[in-house]
Amino acid sequence: MFMGLFWMRFDFRFIIVFLIFMLVTEMFIQVRWRLGIICRSCGFDPVVYLNSPTRAAEKVKLFFEKKKNNPYALNLRPENLPTITSARLEEVTAQLPSRLSKTI
């Protein structure tokens, strides 16, 4: 239908233009989704966490270091983040290998 408006018959150029348009649209949607899932209060990125939890922890630490050094952030309310006790940490690390084997 739209191809007929430009070339008045079936043309291969329409397929190429359509595929390029779909590629650009899909890239835009993926980038918008990735930017939307990052936490704005702590900088946590779940996609990075799935690939490398230590890298995700480093990104969160870097986020808070930047926030601590930012003079405009002094006026904001402090973050009330949960802390993990040593007993809970041992419990989680003990369960970690069993969790990985169940998912694989």
HELIX and SHEET records of a PDB file:
HELIX    1   1 PHE A    2  TRP A    7  1                                   6    
HELIX    2   2 PHE A   12  ILE A   37  1                                  26    
HELIX    3   3 PRO A   46  ASN A   51  1                                   6    
HELIX    4   4 PRO A   53  ASN A   69  1                                  17    
HELIX    5   5 PRO A   71  ASN A   75  5                                   5    
HELIX    6   6 SER A   86  THR A  103  1                                  18    
END                                                                             
